[in-house]
Amino acid sequence: MGKTVKISGPLIIAEGMADSKMYDVVRVSDKGLIGEIIELRGDKASIQVYEETSGLGPDEEVVSTGEPLSVELAPGLIQGIFDGIQRPLTTLFFQYGSRISRGVAVNNLDRNKKWRFVPAVKVGDSVAEGDILGTVQETEIIEHRILVPNGIAGKVQKIEEGDFTIEDTVAVISTDAGKKAVSMLRKWPVRRGRPYKEKLTPDKPMVTGQRVIDTLFPIARGGVASVPGPFGSGKTVVQHQLAKWADADIIVYVGCGERGNEMTDVLNEFPALKDPKTGEPIMKRTVLIANTSDMPVAAREASIYTGITIAEYFRDMGYNVAIMADSTSRWAEALREMSGRLEEMPGDEGYPAYLASRLAEFYERAGIVRVLGTKDRTGSVTAIGAVSPPGGDLSEPVSQATLRIVKVFWGLSASLAYKRHFPAIDWLISYSLYADKMQDWFDNNVSADYFRYRAFVMRILQEEAALDEIVRLVGMDALSSKDRLTMETAKIIREDYLHQNAFDEIDTYTSMRKQFLMLKLIYEFDKAAREAIANYADLNAVLACSCKEKIGRAKYIPEEGLAEFDDILRLISAETKSLIKGDEEDA
């Protein structure tokens, strides 16, 4: 047991802690405040306290629990909303009201609720760590798989179907070290990645239904992406859209230092939204971790690790998990504050020198892996982190450290957001390093022409950016017919394809098939228009064709009505050819 000698905001220095270890959880004072040891010097320990420390003085008792900061993993996680250190906010609200008292101790997961356990193995079967012992139907969408705990292998001596709490013994395994009773509850230290057999190369996309992402800057399943952008550019909207529609089995959403109203939006929207694949509310496959800006700053640091550990747990069951971290800048600010209070030598803009390595620690826990167990199963964690650089300055340390790690960069633009163009992903600065690796998947599952159309879109947008300077100087009329057509095609791509209305029930999500057909329309229109112009058709007459308006409205065609695209293609061909014929007759 130690005593406090110094208190500096969320940092407490205690002496008499010689027996403690790094990252042990401690209880401070008679209030029982939760803290974590982040530095040891002799018998003095620097403790990061995850609660408000006002009113504490010297000589307060500090008691080490002897355990690292861990999360509880068991049925009951899905649909849960937790704070940064996995305390259940719903339970705390019912017990303590809207203002959480300091030092409260509640179980992270419900100990009384009974779950129906269905065995997946029989008595006498040999099992190894990571094998599925049985399943629990946690929600209508998610089957919670109870795995053999890490470090245990042997023969199943006892297992039975029935209703159990998470602490009840569901199986007994006979190992070399004796009999091991296995319950549904697991604990895992948040700062340690969960083991796996092998990490694989991501080569399949995580389809998001957002056209600018899926077409131009796709993210692979098990990939890492960053969404940086200035205030008001729509980072949280992009994160919400991905959480709603991404092709992932489970979503872990971490609100790290964000405004409370944004988490409120999530809580209000997700139960009402229907999962496109199952028709059930999206909340039934979501875990929420809310550490808002008014909560203790130190707990932000833990919230990211709590989220990624829960994501890894579901990955080990063989699920594809997507984790949204909104935002890693606020997390880095918590690191900066603690580093300043520890009196460490500051790096760029006051951030600690180890900022890049801490960010890498988080993002490197994502990936697609071959999970533990005798059967060959894969699972993945896809990590998408929002970055909030002050003033939208991407040269600041958090953005730069993130860019060194991530393979997908969705740079948000304030000017696009001001023009009400959402998602405001700037196609001139964004990139995806996974696109080329996924070409085979797109060729086999969408169309062999998909990447050709993608290259066409990228080329037109680049040409528009180059012509834009000329237009600003001398006006549109100074351009040739071909260049004017390029500008018009780029406008169609921007306004009718890349712009997507998150609040329109049809436009909010676009399947890969529909994306391909929309691209085909734009490509065929541009090709037919160029042919018409080459045959001396009037550009204004080409642009006045009714097919152009139909291309603009194609995004509102429902997924069941994709046959309409063939009608529009025929209309494009007929209208452009009639203009050529008309010119020929005039001649």
C-alpha positions as CSV (number, residue, x, y, z in Angstrom):
1,M,0.0,0.0,0.0
2,G,1.4,3.4,-0.9
3,K,0.7,7.1,-0.1
4,T,0.2,10.0,-2.4
5,V,3.0,12.6,-2.4
6,K,1.9,14.8,-5.4
7,I,-1.4,15.4,-7.2
8,S,-1.4,17.2,-10.6
9,G,-4.8,16.9,-12.3
10,P,-5.3,13.3,-13.4
11,L,-1.7,12.5,-12.5
12,I,-0.9,11.2,-9.0
13,I,2.6,10.3,-7.7
14,A,2.6,7.7,-4.9
15,E,5.5,6.4,-2.8
16,G,5.8,3.0,-1.2
17,M,4.8,1.2,-4.5
18,A,8.0,-0.9,-4.9
19,D,6.0,-4.2,-5.3
20,S,3.8,-2.8,-8.2
21,K,4.2,-3.4,-11.9
22,M,3.7,-1.2,-14.9
23,Y,0.1,-0.8,-16.0
24,D,-1.3,-2.3,-12.7
25,V,-4.7,-0.9,-11.8
26,V,-4.8,0.9,-8.4
27,R,-7.5,2.3,-6.1
28,V,-6.8,5.8,-4.8
29,S,-8.0,7.2,-1.4
30,D,-11.1,6.1,0.5
31,K,-13.2,7.1,-2.5
32,G,-11.7,4.2,-4.5
33,L,-10.8,6.2,-7.6
34,I,-9.6,3.9,-10.5
35,G,-6.1,4.6,-11.8
36,E,-3.3,2.9,-13.8
37,I,0.4,2.9,-13.1
38,I,2.2,4.5,-16.2
39,E,5.7,5.0,-14.7
40,L,7.8,3.5,-12.0
41,R,10.9,5.1,-10.5
42,G,12.3,3.4,-7.4
43,D,9.4,3.0,-5.0
44,K,7.5,5.9,-6.6
45,A,4.7,5.3,-9.1
46,S,3.1,7.7,-11.5
47,I,-0.6,6.9,-11.7
48,Q,-3.0,8.0,-14.4
49,V,-6.4,8.4,-12.7
50,Y,-9.4,7.8,-14.8
51,E,-11.7,9.9,-12.6
52,E,-11.9,13.5,-11.3
53,T,-9.2,14.0,-8.6
54,S,-10.3,17.3,-7.1
55,G,-10.3,17.4,-3.3
56,L,-7.6,14.8,-2.9
57,G,-4.6,15.7,-0.8
58,P,-1.2,14.2,0.2
59,D,-1.0,10.9,2.2
60,E,-4.1,9.4,0.6
61,E,-4.0,5.6,0.5
62,V,-3.1,3.9,-2.8
63,V,-3.9,0.2,-3.1
64,S,-2.7,-1.9,-6.0
65,T,-5.0,-4.6,-7.3
66,G,-2.0,-6.5,-8.8
67,E,-3.9,-6.8,-12.2
68,P,-3.4,-4.8,-15.4
69,L,-6.3,-2.8,-16.8
70,S,-8.5,-5.4,-18.4
71,V,-11.8,-5.8,-20.2
72,E,-14.5,-8.4,-19.5
73,L,-15.4,-10.4,-22.6
74,A,-18.6,-12.5,-22.5
75,P,-22.2,-12.4,-23.8
76,G,-23.7,-9.0,-23.0
77,L,-21.2,-6.9,-24.9
78,I,-23.4,-6.4,-28.0
79,Q,-25.9,-3.5,-27.7
80,G,-23.9,-2.3,-24.7
81,I,-22.7,1.3,-24.1
82,F,-19.6,1.6,-22.0
83,D,-17.3,4.4,-20.9
84,G,-13.5,4.4,-21.6
85,I,-12.7,1.8,-19.0
86,Q,-15.7,-0.4,-19.9
87,R,-18.1,0.6,-17.1
88,P,-21.7,0.2,-18.3
89,L,-23.2,3.6,-18.6
90,T,-26.8,2.4,-18.6
91,T,-26.3,0.5,-15.3
92,L,-24.5,3.6,-13.8
93,F,-27.4,5.8,-14.9
94,F,-30.0,3.6,-13.2
95,Q,-28.0,3.3,-10.0
96,Y,-26.5,6.8,-9.7
97,G,-28.4,9.1,-12.0
98,S,-27.1,11.3,-14.8
99,R,-24.0,12.4,-12.8
100,I,-21.7,9.5,-12.1
101,S,-20.2,9.6,-8.6
102,R,-16.5,9.0,-8.2
103,G,-15.1,5.7,-7.2
104,V,-18.3,3.7,-8.1
105,A,-17.8,0.0,-8.6
106,V,-20.1,-1.9,-10.8
107,N,-19.7,-5.1,-12.8
108,N,-18.8,-4.4,-16.4
109,L,-21.1,-7.1,-17.6
110,D,-24.4,-8.4,-16.1
111,R,-23.7,-11.3,-13.7
112,N,-27.3,-12.2,-13.1
113,K,-28.6,-12.6,-16.6
114,K,-28.8,-16.2,-17.9
115,W,-27.8,-17.1,-21.5
116,R,-28.8,-20.2,-23.4
117,F,-25.5,-22.1,-24.0
118,V,-25.5,-24.7,-26.8
119,P,-22.4,-27.0,-26.9
120,A,-20.5,-27.3,-30.2
121,V,-18.3,-30.2,-28.9
122,K,-19.0,-33.5,-27.1
123,V,-17.5,-35.1,-23.9
124,G,-14.3,-36.9,-24.9
125,D,-13.5,-34.4,-27.8
126,S,-9.9,-33.0,-27.9
127,V,-9.9,-29.2,-28.0
128,A,-7.2,-26.6,-28.2
129,E,-7.1,-22.9,-27.4
130,G,-9.3,-20.9,-29.7
131,D,-11.7,-23.8,-30.6
132,I,-15.4,-23.1,-30.3
133,L,-16.8,-24.8,-27.2
134,G,-20.4,-23.7,-27.8
135,T,-22.6,-20.8,-28.8
136,V,-25.0,-18.3,-27.3
137,Q,-27.5,-16.4,-29.4
138,E,-26.7,-13.0,-28.1
139,T,-29.0,-11.0,-30.5
140,E,-31.0,-12.0,-33.5
141,I,-28.0,-11.2,-35.7
142,I,-25.0,-12.2,-33.6
143,E,-24.1,-15.7,-32.4
144,H,-21.7,-15.3,-29.6
145,R,-19.1,-18.2,-29.8
146,I,-17.6,-19.3,-26.5
147,L,-13.9,-20.2,-27.2
148,V,-11.5,-22.4,-25.3
149,P,-9.5,-19.9,-23.1
150,N,-5.9,-19.1,-24.1
151,G,-3.3,-21.5,-22.8
152,I,-5.8,-24.4,-22.3
153,A,-5.8,-27.6,-24.4
154,G,-7.0,-31.1,-23.6
155,K,-10.1,-33.3,-23.6
156,V,-13.6,-32.2,-22.7
157,Q,-14.7,-34.0,-19.5
158,K,-18.0,-32.3,-19.0
159,I,-20.2,-30.0,-21.1
160,E,-23.9,-29.5,-21.2
161,E,-26.6,-27.4,-22.7
162,G,-28.6,-25.0,-20.5
163,D,-29.2,-21.5,-19.2
164,F,-26.1,-20.1,-17.4
165,T,-24.8,-16.8,-16.1
166,I,-21.4,-15.7,-17.5
167,E,-19.7,-16.9,-14.3
168,D,-21.2,-20.4,-14.2
169,T,-19.1,-23.3,-15.3
170,V,-20.2,-24.5,-18.8
171,A,-17.5,-27.0,-19.4
172,V,-14.6,-28.9,-17.7
173,I,-11.5,-29.6,-19.7
174,S,-8.9,-32.2,-18.6
175,T,-5.4,-30.8,-19.3
176,D,-1.9,-31.9,-18.5
177,A,-2.0,-29.5,-15.5
178,G,-5.3,-31.0,-14.2
179,K,-8.9,-30.2,-14.6
180,K,-9.9,-26.7,-15.8
181,A,-13.4,-25.3,-15.2
182,V,-14.4,-23.0,-18.1
183,S,-17.1,-20.3,-17.8
184,M,-18.3,-17.8,-20.5
185,L,-16.5,-14.9,-18.9
186,R,-12.9,-14.0,-20.1
187,K,-10.7,-11.1,-19.0
188,W,-7.9,-9.7,-21.2
189,P,-5.4,-6.8,-20.6
190,V,-6.3,-4.0,-23.0
191,R,-2.7,-3.0,-23.8
192,R,-1.8,-6.5,-25.0
193,G,-2.9,-7.8,-28.5
194,R,-4.8,-11.1,-28.5
195,P,-2.8,-13.9,-30.2
196,Y,-3.5,-15.5,-33.6
197,K,-1.9,-18.0,-35.9
198,E,-1.0,-15.9,-38.9
199,K,-1.6,-12.4,-40.3
200,L,-2.8,-12.4,-43.9
201,T,-2.5,-9.8,-46.7
202,P,-5.8,-7.9,-47.1
203,D,-7.1,-8.5,-50.6
204,K,-11.0,-8.2,-50.4
205,P,-12.8,-4.9,-50.0
206,M,-15.0,-3.9,-47.1
207,V,-17.9,-2.6,-49.1
208,T,-19.3,0.6,-47.5
209,G,-22.1,1.6,-49.9
210,Q,-20.4,5.1,-50.1
211,R,-19.6,5.6,-53.8
212,V,-16.6,7.9,-53.4
213,I,-15.0,5.3,-51.0
214,D,-15.9,2.1,-52.8
215,T,-15.0,3.4,-56.3
216,L,-12.1,5.7,-55.8
217,F,-10.5,4.9,-52.4
218,P,-11.6,1.4,-51.3
219,I,-10.6,0.0,-48.0
220,A,-9.7,-3.7,-47.6
221,R,-11.2,-5.9,-45.0
222,G,-8.6,-5.9,-42.3
223,G,-7.2,-2.6,-43.5
224,V,-6.5,0.7,-41.7
225,A,-7.9,4.1,-42.8
226,S,-7.7,7.6,-41.6
227,V,-10.3,10.4,-42.0
228,P,-8.7,13.7,-41.3
229,G,-10.4,17.0,-41.8
230,P,-11.1,20.4,-40.3
231,F,-14.0,21.3,-38.0
232,G,-17.4,20.9,-39.7
233,S,-16.1,18.9,-42.7
234,G,-18.2,15.8,-41.8
235,K,-15.7,13.4,-40.1
236,T,-18.4,12.1,-37.8
237,V,-21.0,11.9,-40.6
238,V,-18.5,9.7,-42.6
239,Q,-17.8,7.5,-39.5
240,H,-21.6,7.2,-38.8
241,Q,-22.2,6.2,-42.4
242,L,-19.5,3.5,-42.3
243,A,-20.8,2.2,-39.0
244,K,-24.3,2.0,-40.4
245,W,-23.6,0.4,-43.8
246,A,-20.1,-1.1,-43.9
247,D,-19.9,-4.8,-44.8
248,A,-18.8,-5.9,-41.3
249,D,-20.4,-8.4,-39.0
250,I,-19.8,-6.3,-35.9
251,I,-19.2,-2.6,-35.3
252,V,-17.3,-1.2,-32.4
253,Y,-17.8,2.6,-32.2
254,V,-15.4,4.5,-29.9
255,G,-16.4,8.1,-29.2
256,C,-13.1,9.4,-27.9
257,G,-13.2,12.9,-26.5
258,E,-16.0,13.9,-29.0
259,R,-19.0,16.1,-28.2
260,G,-21.8,14.4,-26.3
261,N,-24.4,15.3,-28.9
262,E,-22.6,13.2,-31.5
263,M,-22.9,10.1,-29.2
264,T,-26.5,11.0,-28.6
265,D,-27.1,11.0,-32.4
266,V,-25.6,7.5,-32.5
267,L,-27.7,6.3,-29.6
268,N,-30.9,7.7,-31.2
269,E,-30.2,6.6,-34.8
270,F,-28.7,3.1,-34.5
271,P,-31.7,1.4,-32.8
272,A,-34.0,2.9,-35.4
273,L,-31.9,2.0,-38.4
274,K,-32.4,-1.3,-40.1
275,D,-29.4,-3.5,-41.1
276,P,-29.6,-3.9,-44.9
277,K,-28.6,-7.5,-44.8
278,T,-30.8,-8.8,-41.9
279,G,-33.6,-6.1,-41.5
280,E,-32.8,-6.0,-37.8
281,P,-31.8,-2.7,-35.9
282,I,-28.1,-2.0,-36.5
283,M,-27.7,-1.7,-32.7
284,K,-28.0,-5.5,-32.5
285,R,-24.5,-5.8,-34.0
286,T,-22.9,-2.8,-32.3
287,V,-20.8,-2.1,-29.2
288,L,-20.5,1.6,-28.2
289,I,-17.7,3.1,-26.1
290,A,-18.5,6.7,-25.1
291,N,-15.8,8.8,-23.6
292,T,-17.1,12.3,-24.4
293,S,-15.3,15.6,-24.0
294,D,-16.8,16.3,-20.6
295,M,-15.5,13.0,-19.1
296,P,-12.1,12.7,-17.4
297,V,-9.3,13.3,-20.0
298,A,-7.1,10.3,-18.9
299,A,-9.9,7.8,-19.7
300,R,-9.7,8.8,-23.3
301,E,-6.3,7.1,-23.5
302,A,-7.9,3.8,-22.3
303,S,-11.0,4.0,-24.5
304,I,-9.1,3.3,-27.7
305,Y,-7.4,0.2,-26.2
306,T,-10.7,-1.0,-24.7
307,G,-12.4,-0.7,-28.2
308,I,-9.6,-2.6,-30.1
309,T,-9.5,-5.4,-27.5
310,I,-13.3,-6.0,-27.8
311,A,-12.9,-5.9,-31.6
312,E,-10.1,-8.6,-31.4
313,Y,-12.3,-10.8,-29.2
314,F,-15.0,-10.9,-31.8
315,R,-12.3,-11.4,-34.5
316,D,-11.1,-14.5,-32.7
317,M,-14.6,-15.9,-33.2
318,G,-14.2,-15.6,-36.9
319,Y,-16.1,-12.4,-37.4
320,N,-15.3,-9.4,-39.6
321,V,-15.2,-6.4,-37.2
322,A,-14.9,-2.7,-38.0
323,I,-13.8,-0.3,-35.3
324,M,-14.4,3.5,-35.6
325,A,-12.2,5.7,-33.5
326,D,-13.6,9.2,-33.4
327,S,-11.2,10.9,-32.9
328,T,-7.5,9.9,-32.4
329,S,-6.6,13.6,-32.1
330,R,-8.5,13.8,-28.8
331,W,-6.7,10.7,-27.7
332,A,-3.4,12.2,-28.6
333,E,-4.3,15.3,-26.6
334,A,-4.8,13.1,-23.6
335,L,-1.3,11.7,-24.2
336,R,0.0,15.2,-24.4
337,E,-1.6,16.3,-21.2
338,M,-0.2,13.3,-19.3
339,S,3.2,13.7,-20.8
340,G,3.3,17.3,-19.8
341,R,2.3,16.5,-16.2
342,L,5.0,13.8,-16.1
343,E,7.5,16.5,-17.2
344,E,8.7,14.5,-20.2
345,M,10.7,16.2,-22.9
346,P,8.1,17.4,-25.4
347,G,8.2,16.6,-29.2
348,D,6.5,18.6,-32.0
349,E,3.7,20.9,-30.7
350,G,4.1,19.5,-27.2
351,Y,3.1,16.0,-28.1
352,P,5.2,13.2,-26.5
353,A,8.1,11.8,-28.6
354,Y,6.4,8.4,-28.5
355,L,3.2,9.6,-30.2
356,A,3.9,7.8,-33.5
357,S,4.7,4.5,-31.8
358,R,1.5,4.6,-29.7
359,L,-0.6,5.3,-32.8
360,A,1.2,2.5,-34.6
361,E,0.4,0.2,-31.6
362,F,-3.3,0.8,-32.1
363,Y,-3.5,0.6,-35.9
364,E,-1.2,-2.5,-36.1
365,R,-3.7,-4.5,-34.0
366,A,-6.0,-4.3,-37.0
367,G,-5.7,-6.8,-39.9
368,I,-7.1,-10.1,-41.3
369,V,-5.8,-13.1,-39.4
370,R,-6.0,-16.9,-39.3
371,V,-7.4,-17.3,-35.8
372,L,-6.3,-19.9,-33.1
373,G,-8.0,-23.2,-33.1
374,T,-7.7,-26.6,-34.8
375,K,-10.1,-25.6,-37.7
376,D,-8.9,-23.1,-40.3
377,R,-10.9,-19.9,-39.6
378,T,-10.2,-16.3,-40.4
379,G,-11.4,-13.1,-38.8
380,S,-10.6,-9.4,-39.4
381,V,-10.5,-6.1,-37.6
382,T,-10.7,-3.0,-39.9
383,A,-9.7,0.2,-38.1
384,I,-10.9,3.6,-39.2
385,G,-9.6,6.6,-37.2
386,A,-10.9,10.1,-37.5
387,V,-8.2,12.9,-37.1
388,S,-9.2,16.4,-36.1
389,P,-6.2,18.6,-37.0
390,P,-6.5,22.2,-35.7
391,G,-7.5,24.4,-38.6
392,G,-7.4,21.5,-41.0
393,D,-3.6,21.7,-41.0
394,L,-2.4,18.2,-42.2
395,S,1.2,19.0,-41.4
396,E,0.5,18.7,-37.6
397,P,2.1,15.7,-35.7
398,V,-1.0,13.5,-35.2
399,S,-2.0,13.6,-39.0
400,Q,1.6,13.0,-40.1
401,A,2.2,10.1,-37.6
402,T,-1.1,8.6,-38.8
403,L,-0.3,8.9,-42.5
404,R,2.9,6.9,-41.9
405,I,0.9,4.0,-40.7
406,V,-2.4,3.9,-42.6
407,K,-2.9,2.6,-46.2
408,V,-6.1,4.6,-46.9
409,F,-6.4,8.3,-46.6
410,W,-9.8,10.0,-47.0
411,G,-8.8,13.7,-46.8
412,L,-11.9,15.9,-46.0
413,S,-12.1,19.3,-47.5
414,A,-13.7,22.3,-45.8
415,S,-14.4,24.0,-49.2
416,L,-16.3,20.9,-50.4
417,A,-18.3,20.9,-47.1
418,Y,-19.1,24.6,-47.5
419,K,-20.5,23.8,-50.9
420,R,-22.7,21.2,-49.2
421,H,-20.9,18.3,-51.1
422,F,-21.0,15.3,-48.8
423,P,-19.1,13.1,-48.2
424,A,-16.6,15.9,-48.4
425,I,-13.7,13.5,-49.4
426,D,-11.3,15.5,-51.6
427,W,-10.5,13.3,-54.6
428,L,-7.3,15.3,-55.4
429,I,-5.5,14.5,-52.1
430,S,-7.0,11.2,-51.0
431,Y,-5.6,7.8,-51.8
432,S,-5.9,4.0,-51.3
433,L,-2.9,1.7,-51.4
434,Y,-5.2,-1.4,-51.3
435,A,-6.9,-0.7,-54.7
436,D,-4.4,-2.5,-56.9
437,K,-4.3,-5.6,-54.6
438,M,-8.1,-5.8,-54.8
439,Q,-8.4,-5.6,-58.6
440,D,-8.9,-9.4,-59.0
441,W,-11.8,-9.3,-56.6
442,F,-13.5,-6.5,-58.5
443,D,-12.9,-8.2,-61.8
444,N,-14.4,-11.5,-60.6
445,N,-17.2,-10.1,-58.4
446,V,-18.3,-6.9,-60.1
447,S,-17.1,-6.6,-63.7
448,A,-13.8,-6.7,-65.6
449,D,-14.6,-3.2,-66.8
450,Y,-14.9,-1.8,-63.3
451,F,-11.2,-0.6,-62.9
452,R,-11.3,0.8,-66.5
453,Y,-14.3,3.0,-65.5
454,R,-12.5,3.9,-62.2
455,A,-9.4,5.1,-64.1
456,F,-11.7,7.1,-66.4
457,V,-13.3,8.9,-63.5
458,M,-9.9,9.7,-61.9
459,R,-8.6,11.0,-65.3
460,I,-11.6,13.3,-65.8
461,L,-11.3,14.7,-62.3
462,Q,-7.6,15.4,-62.7
463,E,-8.2,17.1,-66.1
464,E,-11.0,19.2,-64.6
465,A,-8.6,20.4,-61.9
466,A,-6.1,21.4,-64.6
467,L,-8.7,23.2,-66.7
468,D,-10.2,24.9,-63.7
469,E,-7.4,27.4,-63.6
470,I,-7.9,28.4,-67.3
471,V,-11.7,28.7,-66.7
472,R,-11.1,31.1,-63.8
473,L,-8.8,33.3,-65.9
474,V,-10.6,33.4,-69.3
475,G,-14.0,31.8,-68.8
476,M,-15.6,28.6,-70.0
477,D,-16.2,30.0,-73.6
478,A,-12.5,30.0,-74.2
479,L,-12.3,26.2,-74.0
480,S,-12.6,23.9,-77.0
481,S,-15.7,21.7,-77.3
482,K,-13.7,18.6,-76.1
483,D,-12.5,20.5,-73.0
484,R,-16.0,21.9,-72.3
485,L,-17.3,18.3,-72.5
486,T,-14.6,17.2,-70.0
487,M,-15.8,19.9,-67.6
488,E,-19.4,18.8,-68.0
489,T,-18.6,15.1,-67.5
490,A,-16.6,16.1,-64.4
491,K,-19.6,18.0,-63.1
492,I,-21.8,14.9,-63.6
493,I,-19.2,12.8,-61.7
494,R,-19.0,15.3,-58.9
495,E,-22.7,16.2,-58.5
496,D,-24.4,13.0,-59.5
497,Y,-22.0,10.3,-58.6
498,L,-19.6,11.4,-55.8
499,H,-22.2,13.5,-54.0
500,Q,-24.3,11.2,-51.8
501,N,-27.2,12.2,-49.6
502,A,-26.9,10.4,-46.2
503,F,-30.5,11.3,-45.3
504,D,-32.2,9.9,-48.5
505,E,-33.2,6.3,-47.8
506,I,-32.2,5.2,-51.4
507,D,-29.1,7.3,-51.9
508,T,-27.6,6.6,-48.5
509,Y,-26.4,3.2,-49.6
510,T,-25.4,2.1,-53.1
511,S,-24.5,-1.6,-53.9
512,M,-21.4,-2.4,-55.9
513,R,-23.7,-3.5,-58.8
514,K,-25.5,-0.2,-58.9
515,Q,-22.2,1.7,-58.6
516,F,-20.9,-0.1,-61.6
517,L,-24.0,0.7,-63.6
518,M,-23.9,4.4,-62.7
519,L,-20.2,4.5,-63.8
520,K,-21.2,2.8,-67.0
521,L,-23.8,5.4,-67.7
522,I,-21.4,8.3,-67.3
523,Y,-18.6,6.6,-69.3
524,E,-21.0,5.7,-72.2
525,F,-22.5,9.3,-72.2
526,D,-19.0,10.8,-72.4
527,K,-17.9,8.4,-75.1
528,A,-21.1,9.0,-77.2
529,A,-20.9,12.8,-76.7
530,R,-17.3,12.8,-77.9
531,E,-18.2,10.8,-80.9
532,A,-21.1,13.2,-81.7
533,I,-18.8,16.2,-81.3
534,A,-16.2,14.6,-83.6
535,N,-18.9,14.3,-86.2
536,Y,-19.7,18.0,-85.9
537,A,-22.7,17.8,-83.6
538,D,-23.4,21.0,-81.5
539,L,-22.1,20.7,-78.0
540,N,-25.0,22.6,-76.5
541,A,-27.5,20.3,-78.3
542,V,-25.5,17.3,-76.8
543,L,-25.7,18.7,-73.3
544,A,-29.4,19.5,-73.7
545,C,-30.3,15.8,-74.2
546,S,-32.9,14.3,-71.8
547,C,-30.6,11.4,-71.1
548,K,-28.2,13.8,-69.2
549,E,-31.0,14.5,-66.6
550,K,-31.8,10.8,-66.4
551,I,-28.1,10.1,-65.5
552,G,-28.4,12.7,-62.8
553,R,-31.4,11.0,-61.3
554,A,-30.0,7.4,-61.6
555,K,-28.8,7.5,-58.0
556,Y,-32.4,7.6,-56.8
557,I,-33.3,4.3,-58.7
558,P,-33.9,1.7,-56.0
559,E,-31.8,-1.5,-55.9
560,E,-34.9,-3.5,-57.2
561,G,-35.2,-1.4,-60.3
562,L,-31.7,-1.7,-61.8
563,A,-33.2,-2.7,-65.2
564,E,-33.9,1.0,-65.7
565,F,-30.2,1.5,-66.4
566,D,-30.5,-0.4,-69.7
567,D,-33.3,1.9,-70.8
568,I,-31.1,5.0,-70.1
569,L,-28.1,3.4,-72.0
570,R,-30.4,2.9,-75.0
571,L,-31.6,6.5,-74.7
572,I,-28.0,7.9,-74.6
573,S,-27.2,6.0,-77.8
574,A,-30.4,7.0,-79.6
575,E,-30.2,10.7,-78.7
576,T,-26.5,11.2,-79.5
577,K,-26.9,9.4,-82.8
578,S,-29.9,11.5,-83.8
579,L,-27.8,14.6,-83.4
580,I,-25.1,13.2,-85.8
581,K,-27.8,12.2,-88.3
582,G,-29.4,15.6,-88.0
583,D,-26.0,17.3,-88.8
584,E,-25.5,14.9,-91.7
585,E,-28.9,15.9,-93.2
586,D,-28.2,19.6,-92.8
587,A,-24.9,19.1,-94.7
